[in-house]
Amino acid sequence: MSSPRDRRRFLREAGLGLASATAFHLSASALRAAGANEQIQVGVIGPGGMGMSHLGELVGREDVVVSHVCDVDAQRLAAAAQLVRDRTGRDVQAVSDLRRVLDDPQVDAVWIATPDHWHAPATILACAAGKHVYVEKPCSHNLREGRLMVEAARRHKRIVQVGTQSRSTAHVIEAMRALQEGIIGDVLVAKAWNSQRRGSIGRQQPCAPPAHLDYDLWLGPAPVQPYQPNLLPGVWRWWHAFGAGDIGNDGVHDIDLARWGLGVDGHPHTITALGGKYVFDDDQQWPDTQYVVFEYPATNGFPHPRQLIFEQRIWSPYFQEGHENGNAFYGTKGMMILGKKSGWQVVLERNQPGPSMEGTFSLPDHHQNFLDSVRSGSRPRADIEIGHLTASLCHLGNIATRVNRVVHFDPATEQVIGDDEAAGLLRRTYRDHWATPRDA
Ligand SMILES: NC(=O)c1ccc[n+]([C@@H]2O[C@H](COP(=O)([O-])OP(=O)(O)OC[C@H]3O[C@@H](n4cnc5c(N)ncnc54)[C@H](O)[C@@H]3O)[C@@H](O)[C@H]2O)c1
């Protein structure tokens, strides 16, 4: 069974003090009503696919005023501004340069749903401007940026929540509680899988960007590369310069839960991986087939080493183990299968069926947790340090896949040991730009 230290660590990872653990069981509407008089003014940066989902939720809240929308694509910007007007009857400032949002002292917080290569630059600038930040996952484009984001949040004493909404999902929280209380004994291995059917992005040639897009601002501090239609929108995530492949896209949600259920709150020391483009014959640069194993040392009173395994097959038109994407936790007394969109089941010793629970994730609950943290100053459930540790697994898995050999990593210094090529992939090259993070 779990020790008091395990329990404390679980509560810390869950972002739950005892008081807020109790509060979680209040209904979402009760929590919302409690804060209804304190309106928080926000700007939404990058109202594209996911950004519009955030905006749609935010304009429906009585405790939030959306005062700014910001997008480098004039068509998307106009659609976002229209949505705010239609849903609230209020006007909104529509700007293309995120500095115009950050300049406004009335803005308390920003939602950042840009492509990944903008997450760290925008978050660091926002913290420095005194804004709290909800930033989409993966929090960083590379491992070094994640550390800089943690430092910026702490230096400026800002709340930074990462958009892994399963952290605020009731059945997931109950699953983690059950694991930490020892329902399957000591959890030695956790597996996360990303198996779904993606499409090809084809092969295309550079051409002029569309007139409604400020492509130079879209690139931001990333090195200039010519525009081509299969770079965006959305598909930028399949390019090295802008995303982290599907391990950092959908995989990061399940890797986050694998890490949480495994009970590790540091980095692994050894990473090994295999993968590549086995199926898609297109411009995509990241693997469609990928297997990564991360090994953690026996530390913090836990007597065994632990493994986190990630599997990716993004050409699979079927569910695996009953869940499109999911997690399996293997313990000394049983196992648990968890789907963040569906629920979980436990199998006990001698294959006896154990407890189970159904549920699906809730974006409003994750927003609520962020807004509660902004009001109270407490750490959110997907605090940036948690987001950084999880995104680091995506980055380290990608590095091991790209160099095609075992990577040894120093968890304390966040440095690769004895491999210059792998070490070079911990950070990126930037161009000279106003958003280039210092010390990157
Ligand atoms: N939490 C989730 O479940 C979930 C789901 C989908 C996507 N996401 C994340 O949301 C983010 C966006 O993904 P998407 O699929 O919506 O991408 P997208 O390309 O559809 O949207 C990104 C938007 O950001 C805009 N943009 C780019 N640079 C900008 C800048 N400097 N300032 C303002 N706007 C800028 C683009 O024009 C576009 O409208 C990604 O990080 C992705 O991983 C999260």
The ligand as an ORCA input file, in Angstrom:
! r2SCAN-3c Opt
* xyz 0 1
  N      -5.670     19.896    -25.309
  C      -6.102     19.268    -26.392
  O      -6.844     18.287    -26.333
  C      -5.687     19.794    -27.734
  C      -6.362     19.400    -28.901
  C      -5.947     19.923    -30.122
  C      -4.868     20.798    -30.173
  N      -4.217     21.138    -29.018
  C      -3.055     22.044    -29.054
  O      -3.511     23.330    -29.428
  C      -2.478     24.011    -30.154
  C      -3.039     24.485    -31.485
  O      -3.375     23.360    -32.267
  P      -4.421     23.496    -33.473
  O      -4.654     22.158    -34.000
  O      -5.563     24.313    -32.996
  O      -3.547     24.345    -34.527
  P      -4.059     25.397    -35.605
  O      -2.974     25.560    -36.592
  O      -5.427     25.022    -36.097
  O      -4.261     26.738    -34.759
  C      -3.198     27.537    -34.345
  C      -3.628     28.991    -34.504
  O      -2.578     29.825    -33.985
  C      -2.418     30.919    -34.890
  N      -1.078     31.484    -34.657
  C       0.122     31.045    -35.061
  N       1.097     31.830    -34.589
  C       0.499     32.791    -33.860
  C       0.962     33.910    -33.108
  N       2.267     34.195    -33.009
  N       0.058     34.703    -32.505
  C      -1.274     34.459    -32.615
  N      -1.775     33.415    -33.315
  C      -0.884     32.584    -33.910
  C      -2.638     30.298    -36.254
  O      -2.893     31.252    -37.248
  C      -3.826     29.390    -35.970
  O      -5.059     30.057    -36.106
  C      -1.348     23.000    -30.313
  O      -0.356     23.229    -29.350
  C      -2.012     21.664    -30.066
  O      -1.125     20.698    -29.563
  C      -4.629     20.672    -27.826
*
